[in-house]
Amino acid sequence: MIKQLIEARRYIAAGLMGAFMIVGLASVNAQELTLTEEDMQYNAGEASIDIDGDMSEWSNFPFKTAIPFQTGPGIGDGELVLFQTWSDGVWDGPEDHTSAVSFAWDVDNLYIGVVVTDDSHQNGGGSPAQAWDGDGIQAVFADLDMTVDTFLYNFALNDSGDLLVHNEKGPGGAELAVVRDDDAGTTSYEILLPAASLEEEAFEAGMQVRVGLCVNDGDEDTPGQKGWSGWGPHAAVTGGKHPTRTGLVTLTAKHDAVGGSTLL
């Protein structure tokens, strides 16, 4: 079931997220960009999440925020950036667009939480095939050896208020909630991927999942896919899919913040 949550809401966690993002953005402005192996690793604790757009359930979870990535699709290609413009896209700095990602799991589901700081929300997609063409998330899964992409799912809220879930490659079954808060300048995504959507019978502690998240950006003045941030975004973009750019999520009993993680 896809739950449609398009009205701007405010929760206790929204204030926490706002403060978290401001602190995080100030820090990335003040330092030279680096990318470590730990930045692309995440130890996800066991928890069940309601897919309703209420981010307060994530308030004690580690989030990866403003993780740099290289601008080319191959390992070692390009410079390290926090955001890459595309076509005639424009990026005015971290306050214009920055993403923060988190993961959790239970025996039946893998959960992904994403909060995007974004001055505007734009996605003109009229069908699931266009979920990536503007603000939205492309999730690329790969085998553990990073040799082939295994599953591809796209998620978005379009300008008509419709939630788009595009099963580009995989059996489907994902659930999505998106809340846009224009006053706070944030878009919050909650994604549920049942085990069957990744062709697993069940999840258990110790399992590992390779996934890259490309968080696309569109603006009213430059609509469509005009740039991206994310966690290994080049797993999804520029010349096909690139499994070597995925991160490693390890399912653990409790959340364990590895290097590069920040608590809300």
N, C-alpha and C positions, 0 to 999 in steps of 0.2 A: 504494500500500500504506500502510495506517495502522499505525503501530507503537505498541503500548500499553506505556507505561512509567509505572506507577503507584506503584511502591515508592519510598520516600524514599531518595535517593542523595546522596552527598557527593563532590565532585570538588575538585581544587585550585582551580578557578575559583569554587567556591561560597564559599570564604573571601574571595576577592577581591571577589565580588559583595556579600557581607555588609558588608565594610569600605566599599566604594563607596557602598552604600545608606545606611549610617549617616552618612558624611560628607555625602552629598547631602541627607539629611533634616535634619540639623542646620543646614545652610546655608539651606534654604528656610524653616525656622522663624524664622531670624534676620533675614529681609529682607522688604520689601514686595513683593507680587506684581506682576510686569510681564509683558507678552507682546509680543514683537517679531516682525516678519516672518521673521527668521532662525530663530526658535524652531520655525516650522512648515515649515522646509526641511531636507532631509537629503541629503547627497551619499554615495551608497552605493558602496563599492568592490566590485571583482570578486573573488569567492571562492565556492568550493563548500562547502556545509555538509551534514554528515551529520545526518539528522533522527532523532536517537536520544536527545535530552534531555540530552546532555552539553554544558553551556554553556561549557566550557573553550575551544571553538572560537571563541567570541565575546569572549574575554578582552581582545583588543587592539582591538576594534571600538568606535567611538564609540556611546554610548547617550544617548538623550534621556530625561531623568528629571525627574519632577515638573514637567511643563510645564503652566502655568495655562491655563484656558479659561473662557469666559464661560458663565453659567448658562442663557442663552436661546439658541434655535436660530438667530436672525438675527444678522448682523454688528452688533456694538454692543449686543446685548441682554444685560442682566444684569451681575452683578459677576464679577470674576476670582476663581476658586477653584482649588484643587488636587484637590478631590473634591466631587461634588454628591450629596447624599442624595436618595432618591426614596421616596415612600410613607412607611412607618414605619421607614426605614433610619436607622442611627446611624453617625457617623464620629467616632472619638476622636483623630484627628490622623494625620500622615503615617506613623507606625509601624503604624497600623491598616490602611491600604491606600494604597499608592503604586506606580505602574507606571513601568518603564523600557523603552524600545523601541529597536530597532536594525534595520537593513536591509542586505542583501547581495544579490548576483546573479551568475549566470553565464549563458551563452548560452541555456540551457534553462529556467532557473528564477529566480524572485524568492523571496528568503528573508526571513522576519520573525522576529526574536527578541524575546521579551518576558519580563521578570522582574518579578513582582509581589511586593512586600512585603505580606503579609496575615496577620493573626493566626489566621485559620481559613479552611478551604476548604469551600464549600457549593455544590452544584449538584444539585438533585433531578430534573433533566431525564431523562425516560424515553425520549425519542426525539430525533432531530436537530432537530425543530421547536422544542424547548425549550432549545436550546444556550445561548441568551442569558439564561435565567431563573435567575440565580445567577452564581457565578464563571465567567467565560468571556470571549471576545473576539469582538466584531463588527467585521468589516473591510469598509469601504465604499469602493469605487473610483468615481471620477468622471472625466468628460472633462476635458481640460486647461483648458477655459474655465469649469469649475465650474458648468455649467448643468444637468447631469443625472447621476444615479447610474447607473453602467454595470454593476457587478458587486457582489454582496453575498455574503459568506461568514461563517459563524459557527463558532466553535471552543470546545470545552469538554471537561473531564473531569468526569463526573458522580459522584455519591456511590456508585454501584454499581461504579465502576472502569472504566466504558466511556468511550472517546473518542468525542466527538460532532463530526462535520464536517457542517454543514448548508449545502448549496448553495442558498441562498435565491434567488440570481439569478446565473446563470452556468453554464458547461458542466461544472464540477466538475473533479476530478483532484487536489485538494490533498492533501498529506500532513501529519500532525500528530504531534508527540510532546509529552507533558506530564509533568513531574516535580514532585510536591508533596513538600516537605521540611518536616514539621511542626516539627522541632527548630529549624530556621533561620527558620521563618515565611515561606517563599518558595514561589512556584509559578512554574515556568519553562516557557515555551512555545517550541517551534520549529515554524515553519510553512513549508512549501514550496508555492509556487504555480507550476506549470509554465506556460510561455508560453501554451499552449493554453487554460488556465483563464481567461486575460485576453484571449483571442482574438487572440494575437500568434503569429507564426511563430517568432520568436526574439527574445531581448533583445540589445542592443548598447550600447556606451558612447555617451552623449549622449541616450539615450531618457529621457523623464520620465513619472512615474506619479503620479497624484493618488490619495491614500488617506487615510482617517481610521480610527483604531483606538479603539473604545470598550471599555474594560476594565471589565466589570461586576463587582459585588460582592454576595455574599450571605453571611449568617452563620447559625449554628445558631439563634440566638434570633430572627432576622428573615430567614427563608429567601426565596429568589427574587431578582429584580432590585431591589435596594434602594439603588442608587447606582452611581457610576462615576467613573473617572479615565481617562487615556489620552492619545492624541495626536490632538486634534480629535474628542473623543468625540461631540459633537453632530452629526457627520456621520451618526450612526446613530440617535439617540434624540430623543424629545419631538416628537410630531406628524409623523412620517415621516422621510425621509432628507434631509440638507441638504448638497449637494455643495460649497457655499461654505465649509464648515468642514473640508474635507480639507486635508492637508498635501501638499507637493511633494517627491517623491523623485526625484533625478537620478542616473542610472547613470553612474558614473565608473570610471576605471581603478584608482584607489586610494581608500581611505576618506579623506575630507577633512572634518574636523570644522568645520561652519559654526556660527555663533553659537548658543549655548544647548546645545551638545553637551558631554558629559563623558566622558573615557576611564575605563574600568574600572581 
